[in-house]
Amino acid sequence: MLQGIIFDMDGTITKPKVDFAAVEREIEEKFGFVLDHAERSSPEARAKAMEMLDQVESQAAIESELNEGVHELLDYLSQKQLKSALFTRNCRKSVDVVLGKHNLHFKYVISRDDAKPKPAPDAILLLSKMMEIHTDYLLMVGDYKYDIMCGKAAGAKTALLRYQKDLDMEVIPDFEIDSLQEIIQIIERG
C-alpha cells in the first residue's frame, strides 16, 4: 500500500514546455558538459553550462503552466493522509518560482542543489528518510526515463506520465498513465 508520492516537476507537475534532453545535448555540444557527468568538465565549462541551464530553467519556470488536476490530486493525497514530495533536476531557484506562481506546497522538496540529480537514486533515498517511508511504499511519478530509472534504483514503484509515444526507455515503469488523475486509481487499487 502506497504511503507517499514523489513527483517530478517539469512535464509532470507542470506542462512540458522545454525539451530538457535537447537542452542538455546543446550544452554538451557547446561545452562538452552534461549535468549527469559534471565531474568530467572543467570548472570553466561547467560554469558556462550551468549558467545556460539556469537561464533555460528560469524562463521555463516563469512561463510554466500546471498540468490538469494538480491541485485536486494534491488535495486528494492530503485527505488520504499520503505524503507528497517534489524531486527535480532543476535548480532550487526555478523550483521556488514554480511553487510560488502556482501556489503549490510540498513539505519535502529536493532539487539538484540538494542531492545528486536523476537518474541517481540518492534523492529518493533521502526523501524516504525525510518522509519516514520505506521506498517499497513510495511511488515516483515522472515523464522521462530518468524519473523511472531513479525510482527503480531506489526500490520505489514508478509511474510514467506519457507524452511521447516513442520514448526510449531503458527500464519499464510499474505504471503508465496519460493523466495525473490516474494516480488516484493506482492508490485505490492498493
TIKOL-713237 format. One record per residue (C-alpha): x, y, z; residue in one letter; residue number from 1; chain. Coordinates in steps of 0.1 Angstrom, whole numbers, plus 5000, padded with zeros to 4 digits. Example, Ala and Ser with C-alpha at 12.3 -4.5 7.8 and 13.67 -1.06 7.14 Angstrom:
<east = 5123	north = 4955	up = 5078	type = A	seq = 1	mol = A>
<east = 5137	north = 4989	up = 5071	type = S	seq = 2	mol = A>
END
This chain:
<east = 5000	north = 5000	up = 5000	type = M	seq = 1	mol = A>
<east = 5014	north = 5034	up = 4990	type = L	seq = 2	mol = A>
<east = 5022	north = 5059	up = 5017	type = Q	seq = 3	mol = A>
<east = 5039	north = 5086	up = 4997	type = G	seq = 4	mol = A>
<east = 5041	north = 5100	up = 4962	type = I	seq = 5	mol = A>
<east = 5072	north = 5117	up = 4948	type = I	seq = 6	mol = A>
<east = 5066	north = 5140	up = 4918	type = F	seq = 7	mol = A>
<east = 5089	north = 5152	up = 4891	type = D	seq = 8	mol = A>
<east = 5083	north = 5189	up = 4883	type = M	seq = 9	mol = A>
<east = 5088	north = 5198	up = 4846	type = D	seq = 10	mol = A>
<east = 5065	north = 5177	up = 4824	type = G	seq = 11	mol = A>
<east = 5047	north = 5162	up = 4855	type = T	seq = 12	mol = A>
<east = 5035	north = 5189	up = 4878	type = I	seq = 13	mol = A>
<east = 5039	north = 5214	up = 4850	type = T	seq = 14	mol = A>
<east = 5031	north = 5210	up = 4813	type = K	seq = 15	mol = A>
<east = 5061	north = 5201	up = 4792	type = P	seq = 16	mol = A>
<east = 5074	north = 5233	up = 4776	type = K	seq = 17	mol = A>
<east = 5111	north = 5227	up = 4773	type = V	seq = 18	mol = A>
<east = 5128	north = 5196	up = 4760	type = D	seq = 19	mol = A>
<east = 5155	north = 5194	up = 4787	type = F	seq = 20	mol = A>
<east = 5171	north = 5164	up = 4770	type = A	seq = 21	mol = A>
<east = 5176	north = 5186	up = 4739	type = A	seq = 22	mol = A>
<east = 5190	north = 5215	up = 4761	type = V	seq = 23	mol = A>
<east = 5215	north = 5191	up = 4777	type = E	seq = 24	mol = A>
<east = 5226	north = 5179	up = 4742	type = R	seq = 25	mol = A>
<east = 5231	north = 5215	up = 4731	type = E	seq = 26	mol = A>
<east = 5251	north = 5222	up = 4763	type = I	seq = 27	mol = A>
<east = 5272	north = 5191	up = 4756	type = E	seq = 28	mol = A>
<east = 5279	north = 5203	up = 4720	type = E	seq = 29	mol = A>
<east = 5290	north = 5237	up = 4732	type = K	seq = 30	mol = A>
<east = 5308	north = 5229	up = 4764	type = F	seq = 31	mol = A>
<east = 5314	north = 5192	up = 4765	type = G	seq = 32	mol = A>
<east = 5292	north = 5190	up = 4796	type = F	seq = 33	mol = A>
<east = 5261	north = 5171	up = 4806	type = V	seq = 34	mol = A>
<east = 5245	north = 5175	up = 4840	type = L	seq = 35	mol = A>
<east = 5249	north = 5138	up = 4846	type = D	seq = 36	mol = A>
<east = 5286	north = 5139	up = 4841	type = H	seq = 37	mol = A>
<east = 5296	north = 5173	up = 4856	type = A	seq = 38	mol = A>
<east = 5327	north = 5159	up = 4872	type = E	seq = 39	mol = A>
<east = 5342	north = 5154	up = 4837	type = R	seq = 40	mol = A>
<east = 5341	north = 5190	up = 4827	type = S	seq = 41	mol = A>
<east = 5365	north = 5218	up = 4835	type = S	seq = 42	mol = A>
<east = 5353	north = 5244	up = 4861	type = P	seq = 43	mol = A>
<east = 5350	north = 5270	up = 4833	type = E	seq = 44	mol = A>
<east = 5330	north = 5248	up = 4811	type = A	seq = 45	mol = A>
<east = 5308	north = 5237	up = 4840	type = R	seq = 46	mol = A>
<east = 5301	north = 5273	up = 4850	type = A	seq = 47	mol = A>
<east = 5291	north = 5283	up = 4814	type = K	seq = 48	mol = A>
<east = 5270	north = 5253	up = 4810	type = A	seq = 49	mol = A>
<east = 5252	north = 5258	up = 4844	type = M	seq = 50	mol = A>
<east = 5246	north = 5294	up = 4835	type = E	seq = 51	mol = A>
<east = 5229	north = 5284	up = 4803	type = M	seq = 52	mol = A>
<east = 5209	north = 5257	up = 4820	type = L	seq = 53	mol = A>
<east = 5198	north = 5281	up = 4848	type = D	seq = 54	mol = A>
<east = 5186	north = 5306	up = 4822	type = Q	seq = 55	mol = A>
<east = 5165	north = 5279	up = 4804	type = V	seq = 56	mol = A>
<east = 5151	north = 5267	up = 4837	type = E	seq = 57	mol = A>
<east = 5143	north = 5302	up = 4849	type = S	seq = 58	mol = A>
<east = 5124	north = 5311	up = 4817	type = Q	seq = 59	mol = A>
<east = 5106	north = 5278	up = 4818	type = A	seq = 60	mol = A>
<east = 5096	north = 5284	up = 4855	type = A	seq = 61	mol = A>
<east = 5083	north = 5319	up = 4847	type = I	seq = 62	mol = A>
<east = 5062	north = 5306	up = 4817	type = E	seq = 63	mol = A>
<east = 5051	north = 5274	up = 4834	type = S	seq = 64	mol = A>
<east = 5016	north = 5261	up = 4834	type = E	seq = 65	mol = A>
<east = 5002	north = 5235	up = 4857	type = L	seq = 66	mol = A>
<east = 4991	north = 5201	up = 4844	type = N	seq = 67	mol = A>
<east = 4954	north = 5195	up = 4847	type = E	seq = 68	mol = A>
<east = 4943	north = 5183	up = 4881	type = G	seq = 69	mol = A>
<east = 4974	north = 5190	up = 4901	type = V	seq = 70	mol = A>
<east = 4957	north = 5209	up = 4929	type = H	seq = 71	mol = A>
<east = 4929	north = 5183	up = 4931	type = E	seq = 72	mol = A>
<east = 4954	north = 5154	up = 4932	type = L	seq = 73	mol = A>
<east = 4974	north = 5171	up = 4960	type = L	seq = 74	mol = A>
<east = 4941	north = 5177	up = 4979	type = D	seq = 75	mol = A>
<east = 4932	north = 5141	up = 4975	type = Y	seq = 76	mol = A>
<east = 4966	north = 5130	up = 4988	type = L	seq = 77	mol = A>
<east = 4962	north = 5153	up = 5018	type = S	seq = 78	mol = A>
<east = 4927	north = 5139	up = 5025	type = Q	seq = 79	mol = A>
<east = 4941	north = 5103	up = 5024	type = K	seq = 80	mol = A>
<east = 4970	north = 5114	up = 5046	type = Q	seq = 81	mol = A>
<east = 4995	north = 5104	up = 5020	type = L	seq = 82	mol = A>
<east = 5027	north = 5123	up = 5020	type = K	seq = 83	mol = A>
<east = 5039	north = 5141	up = 4988	type = S	seq = 84	mol = A>
<east = 5073	north = 5154	up = 4977	type = A	seq = 85	mol = A>
<east = 5088	north = 5171	up = 4947	type = L	seq = 86	mol = A>
<east = 5121	north = 5159	up = 4932	type = F	seq = 87	mol = A>
<east = 5135	north = 5177	up = 4902	type = T	seq = 88	mol = A>
<east = 5168	north = 5180	up = 4883	type = R	seq = 89	mol = A>
<east = 5161	north = 5218	up = 4882	type = N	seq = 90	mol = A>
<east = 5179	north = 5244	up = 4904	type = C	seq = 91	mol = A>
<east = 5161	north = 5254	up = 4936	type = R	seq = 92	mol = A>
<east = 5156	north = 5290	up = 4923	type = K	seq = 93	mol = A>
<east = 5134	north = 5277	up = 4894	type = S	seq = 94	mol = A>
<east = 5115	north = 5253	up = 4918	type = V	seq = 95	mol = A>
<east = 5107	north = 5282	up = 4941	type = D	seq = 96	mol = A>
<east = 5093	north = 5302	up = 4911	type = V	seq = 97	mol = A>
<east = 5071	north = 5274	up = 4900	type = V	seq = 98	mol = A>
<east = 5058	north = 5267	up = 4936	type = L	seq = 99	mol = A>
<east = 5051	north = 5304	up = 4942	type = G	seq = 100	mol = A>
<east = 5035	north = 5310	up = 4909	type = K	seq = 101	mol = A>
<east = 5011	north = 5281	up = 4912	type = H	seq = 102	mol = A>
<east = 5005	north = 5283	up = 4950	type = N	seq = 103	mol = A>
<east = 5019	north = 5248	up = 4955	type = L	seq = 104	mol = A>
<east = 5031	north = 5235	up = 4988	type = H	seq = 105	mol = A>
<east = 5053	north = 5204	up = 4993	type = F	seq = 106	mol = A>
<east = 5068	north = 5197	up = 5027	type = K	seq = 107	mol = A>
<east = 5096	north = 5178	up = 5010	type = Y	seq = 108	mol = A>
<east = 5115	north = 5193	up = 4981	type = V	seq = 109	mol = A>
<east = 5147	north = 5181	up = 4965	type = I	seq = 110	mol = A>
<east = 5164	north = 5199	up = 4936	type = S	seq = 111	mol = A>
<east = 5198	north = 5193	up = 4920	type = R	seq = 112	mol = A>
<east = 5212	north = 5218	up = 4946	type = D	seq = 113	mol = A>
<east = 5203	north = 5194	up = 4974	type = D	seq = 114	mol = A>
<east = 5213	north = 5159	up = 4961	type = A	seq = 115	mol = A>
<east = 5228	north = 5141	up = 4932	type = K	seq = 116	mol = A>
<east = 5204	north = 5145	up = 4902	type = P	seq = 117	mol = A>
<east = 5184	north = 5118	up = 4885	type = K	seq = 118	mol = A>
<east = 5189	north = 5091	up = 4874	type = P	seq = 119	mol = A>
<east = 5209	north = 5086	up = 4906	type = A	seq = 120	mol = A>
<east = 5186	north = 5072	up = 4934	type = P	seq = 121	mol = A>
<east = 5202	north = 5093	up = 4961	type = D	seq = 122	mol = A>
<east = 5174	north = 5119	up = 4964	type = A	seq = 123	mol = A>
<east = 5147	north = 5093	up = 4966	type = I	seq = 124	mol = A>
<east = 5166	north = 5075	up = 4994	type = L	seq = 125	mol = A>
<east = 5170	north = 5109	up = 5011	type = L	seq = 126	mol = A>
<east = 5132	north = 5116	up = 5007	type = L	seq = 127	mol = A>
<east = 5124	north = 5082	up = 5021	type = S	seq = 128	mol = A>
<east = 5143	north = 5091	up = 5053	type = K	seq = 129	mol = A>
<east = 5128	north = 5126	up = 5055	type = M	seq = 130	mol = A>
<east = 5092	north = 5112	up = 5049	type = M	seq = 131	mol = A>
<east = 5098	north = 5082	up = 5072	type = E	seq = 132	mol = A>
<east = 5085	north = 5059	up = 5045	type = I	seq = 133	mol = A>
<east = 5104	north = 5029	up = 5032	type = H	seq = 134	mol = A>
<east = 5109	north = 5030	up = 4994	type = T	seq = 135	mol = A>
<east = 5087	north = 5000	up = 4990	type = D	seq = 136	mol = A>
<east = 5058	north = 5022	up = 4998	type = Y	seq = 137	mol = A>
<east = 5067	north = 5052	up = 4976	type = L	seq = 138	mol = A>
<east = 5056	north = 5060	up = 4941	type = L	seq = 139	mol = A>
<east = 5079	north = 5081	up = 4918	type = M	seq = 140	mol = A>
<east = 5059	north = 5099	up = 4891	type = V	seq = 141	mol = A>
<east = 5076	north = 5114	up = 4862	type = G	seq = 142	mol = A>
<east = 5075	north = 5119	up = 4824	type = D	seq = 143	mol = A>
<east = 5111	north = 5109	up = 4815	type = Y	seq = 144	mol = A>
<east = 5133	north = 5078	up = 4816	type = K	seq = 145	mol = A>
<east = 5155	north = 5094	up = 4844	type = Y	seq = 146	mol = A>
<east = 5124	north = 5095	up = 4867	type = D	seq = 147	mol = A>
<east = 5118	north = 5058	up = 4862	type = I	seq = 148	mol = A>
<east = 5154	north = 5049	up = 4864	type = M	seq = 149	mol = A>
<east = 5160	north = 5066	up = 4897	type = C	seq = 150	mol = A>
<east = 5127	north = 5053	up = 4912	type = G	seq = 151	mol = A>
<east = 5136	north = 5017	up = 4902	type = K	seq = 152	mol = A>
<east = 5172	north = 5021	up = 4915	type = A	seq = 153	mol = A>
<east = 5158	north = 5033	up = 4949	type = A	seq = 154	mol = A>
<east = 5133	north = 5005	up = 4951	type = G	seq = 155	mol = A>
<east = 5102	north = 5026	up = 4947	type = A	seq = 156	mol = A>
<east = 5072	north = 5020	up = 4925	type = K	seq = 157	mol = A>
<east = 5072	north = 5041	up = 4893	type = T	seq = 158	mol = A>
<east = 5046	north = 5057	up = 4871	type = A	seq = 159	mol = A>
<east = 5054	north = 5072	up = 4837	type = L	seq = 160	mol = A>
<east = 5032	north = 5101	up = 4826	type = L	seq = 161	mol = A>
<east = 5032	north = 5096	up = 4789	type = R	seq = 162	mol = A>
<east = 5036	north = 5125	up = 4765	type = Y	seq = 163	mol = A>
<east = 5057	north = 5109	up = 4739	type = Q	seq = 164	mol = A>
<east = 5048	north = 5077	up = 4721	type = K	seq = 165	mol = A>
<east = 5083	north = 5065	up = 4713	type = D	seq = 166	mol = A>
<east = 5102	north = 5075	up = 4744	type = L	seq = 167	mol = A>
<east = 5134	north = 5055	up = 4745	type = D	seq = 168	mol = A>
<east = 5131	north = 5037	up = 4779	type = M	seq = 169	mol = A>
<east = 5159	north = 5017	up = 4794	type = E	seq = 170	mol = A>
<east = 5137	north = 5005	up = 4822	type = V	seq = 171	mol = A>
<east = 5100	north = 4997	up = 4823	type = I	seq = 172	mol = A>
<east = 5077	north = 5016	up = 4847	type = P	seq = 173	mol = A>
<east = 5053	north = 4999	up = 4870	type = D	seq = 174	mol = A>
<east = 5025	north = 5020	up = 4857	type = F	seq = 175	mol = A>
<east = 5020	north = 5041	up = 4825	type = E	seq = 176	mol = A>
<east = 4995	north = 5069	up = 4828	type = I	seq = 177	mol = A>
<east = 4980	north = 5095	up = 4805	type = D	seq = 178	mol = A>
<east = 4969	north = 5120	up = 4832	type = S	seq = 179	mol = A>
<east = 4977	north = 5127	up = 4868	type = L	seq = 180	mol = A>
<east = 4942	north = 5117	up = 4878	type = Q	seq = 181	mol = A>
<east = 4951	north = 5081	up = 4871	type = E	seq = 182	mol = A>
<east = 4973	north = 5082	up = 4902	type = I	seq = 183	mol = A>
<east = 4941	north = 5081	up = 4923	type = I	seq = 184	mol = A>
<east = 4932	north = 5048	up = 4906	type = Q	seq = 185	mol = A>
<east = 4966	north = 5034	up = 4914	type = I	seq = 186	mol = A>
<east = 4963	north = 5044	up = 4950	type = I	seq = 187	mol = A>
<east = 4928	north = 5030	up = 4954	type = E	seq = 188	mol = A>
<east = 4938	north = 4997	up = 4938	type = R	seq = 189	mol = A>
<east = 4964	north = 4994	up = 4966	type = G	seq = 190	mol = A>
END
